[in-house]
Amino acid sequence: MIVRRIHASDHREAYDLWAKHFADPALMANRDAETTRRKLARVASQLSLGPASRVLDVGPGDGALFRLVSNRVLRCCGVDPSASAVAKLTRLFRNAPNVEFRLGSAEDIPYADKSFDVVVINSVLQALPSKAVVEQALAELVRVCSPGGTVFVGELPFRPELDRGIVVHLGRKLREFGPRALARTIYSTYIRPLLRGEPLVLYPATNLHVPQEEFEAICSSLGLAVRCLRHLELRRPSETRNDYFLALSS
């Protein structure tokens, strides 16, 4: 079997390549679907959602959040920088009239001011090229969130994640999620795509990190009340990542 390797210049290009080549939408989240679902179910349980809620997910992955909440909120909108991902997600949710997806990015959200009550951006900011772009993205998230609303920032590294080789990545998966999750990850991320003739996308080995104090200072400059929690993997607290609940004043 000939394995095609594609070297992406940055995380955004890698994600677009995944979206173009992978037939399984779950792989757009770059982790197995069950892990994504369980993590987002925990996030959704901490958000104030009701029948009138308007929810934005920036970087919606495989749409797992909307599968969890779309039947109990007014509107779900997803923004993604990959046209291929937007097309796949639109097809996936074609029977959900209150769900839509648009092409855009964290730093350029294609919605009007104060359009949403809850804004979610999970495991996305670390893929941005600089802290200046993170600040720009955070200002955009606040712009589209209504007064009294909540912005959830998930899985933002607070210190460098230096060793991200495949062996270390899979070892961390085993420690934090257990053998079944490890097996699902190996099969869904590596074996199944190769059996289908899909390429192995190689992406940059480094993630952006923002120390907690710096991120909280950015939030304070935007008038946000910050609640910081250590990100919980399925089995234990993360060694490198925080979650942030950001409240806008009414």
N, C-alpha and C positions, 0 to 999 in steps of 0.2 A: 504494500500500500504506500503510495506517494503522499506525503503530508505536505500541504502547502502552508508556508509560514508567511504571515504578513506582519511587518514591523510598523507599528503605529508611532507617529511622532509625538503624540500627546494623548491624554485620556479621552478627550472628546473624539478624536479620530478613531481611537480604538473602539469606543462605544458605537460609533456610526458603522464601523466595519462589522461588529457583532450583529447589529440590527439588520444589516444588509444580508448577511450570510447565514445566520442561524434561523432554522425553520421553527424552533421552539421558542415562543415568546418569553418563557421563564428564564432563558439564558441571558436576556437583556438586563437582568438584575445582577449578573455576574456572580450569582450564588444559586444554590439549589432552591427550588420554588417553595419547599416546605419551610426552610429556614427563614426566607423572606416573609412568608405568611405569618409565622409565629411572632417574628419581631414586630411586624406592623400591627398585628392584633394587640400587642401590648401597648404600642403607641396610641392606637385608636381608643383604647380603654381609658387613657389619661386626658383625652381631648373632650371639650364640651361640645358635643354634637347633638343636634336636634332636627326636627322636621324642616326648620327654616334655614338650616346651616348651608353656607356656600363654601365649598372646600377646593383649594388649589393644591396640587401636588407638582412640585418642580423637580423633574427627573423621575417620572413615575415608574420606571423599570418595566416590569411585566404587568402593571396595573393592579397589583395585589391589594393596595389600600382601597381602591374603588370597589373591588369585589367584596371587601369587608363592610364598607359603609354606604355604598350608593343607594341601597334600599331604605335607608333611614335618614337621608339628608335631602335638601332641595336640589342641590346642583354639585357636580364634580367636574373639575376642569384640570387637565394635565398639560404641562408644557415640557417639550423635549427638543433638544437641538438637532436630532436626527430625523430627517424626512421619512426614512425607512421605518423608524420606530413609530412615528406618528401614524403612518399608514397601517402598520400592523395592529397597533392598539385600537385604532378607529374600527377596523374590521372585527377585532376581538369583542368590542363593546357595541356592535351595531344594533343590538336589541335593547340597549339601555338608553332611553331617550334623555335622561338627565346627565349623561356623561359625554364630554367632548375633549378632544385633544388638539392642541395647536403647536405649530413650530415656533420655537423661541428658546431663550436661555435664562439662567438665573439672573444675569445682569441686564437682560432686555426682555421683560415679561410682557406679552402682547395683550394686556388687559388694562382697563381704566383704573384710576385711583379708587381705593376703597371697595373693590369688587367682591372681596371674600371675608368671611368671618374666621376661617382657619386656613393657614398656609403651612404646608409641610415641605421641607426639603431634607431628605434623608440620604446620607452617604453620597453627597454630591459636592459640597464645598471643598473637600480635600482634593478634588480633581481640577480645581481652578488654578491658573498659572501663578497667581501672586496674592499676597494679602490685600493689595490695593483693589484687586478684582473682587475679593471676598467682601470688602467694605461696600463696593458698588452693588454687589448682589444683595447684600443685607438691606441696603437702602431701597432697592427694588421690592424686596419682599415686604418691607414695611409700607411702601407706597400703595401696594394693591390690597393691603389688609385694612379692614374697617376699624374705627375706634372701638376699643373694648375687645378687639379680637386677639387671636393667639398665633404666633409664628413658632413652629417647632423646627429646630435645627438638630438633626440626628447624626451621630457618628462622626463628629468633627475631631480629628486628632489634636491633642494638646501638646504632644511631644513628637519628635521624629520617629517614623516607622522605617528604620534603616534596612533591616534585613527582611526583604519581601520575596526571597526566592521561593520556588515552588515547594521544595521540601519543608521549609519553615512554614509556609502558608498552610500546607496540609497538616503539619504537626500541630499548629495552632487550632485548626479545625477539629482535630481529634480531641485535644484537651478541652476545648470550650463547648463543643457540641456533641461529642460522642462518636462511636464507630459507625452508627447508621447514617448520620449526617455526612461523615467523611466519605462513606461509600457512595451516597447520592451525589456528592459534589464531584467525585472522580468520574462517575459515570456520566452525569449530565453535562459537565463542563468540558471533559476531555474525550471520553470514549464515544459517546453517542454522536457528537458532531463529526468526529473522524469517520465513523461508520457511514455517516450520511454524505461524506465527501465535502464537508464544510472545512474552512481553513482554521489553522491554529493562529489566533491573533495574539501577537506579543506586544505588550504595552509597557509604558515607562514604569520603572521599578520604584519610583519615589512618589510619595504623597505630600501635599502641602500640609503643614501643621500650624495651628494658631494657639499659643499658650492661653490658658483660661483667663488670666488677668487681662491680656490684650483683647480677647474677644469680648469680655464683659465691658471693657472700656469703650469699645466701638458701640456696643449696644446702649450703654449709658449716654453716649453722645447723640444717639437717635431718640432718647427719651423712653427707652424700654426698661421695664422691670424684668430682671433676669432670675430664672431658677435653673441652676445647673445640677445635673445628676450624672454620675458616672454611668456610661453606657453599659447596659447589661447584655452580654451574650446569652446564649441559651442556658449556660451552666454557671457562669461566673462573671464578675465585673470585668470589663475590658481593661487592659493594661495601658492603653494609649488613647482612648476616645471618650469624649463627653457627649451628652445630650443636653440641649438647652430649650427651655420653654420661655418664650419672650412675650410679655403681655404689653399691649398697647393701651395707653390711657383712654378713658371714655371721653 
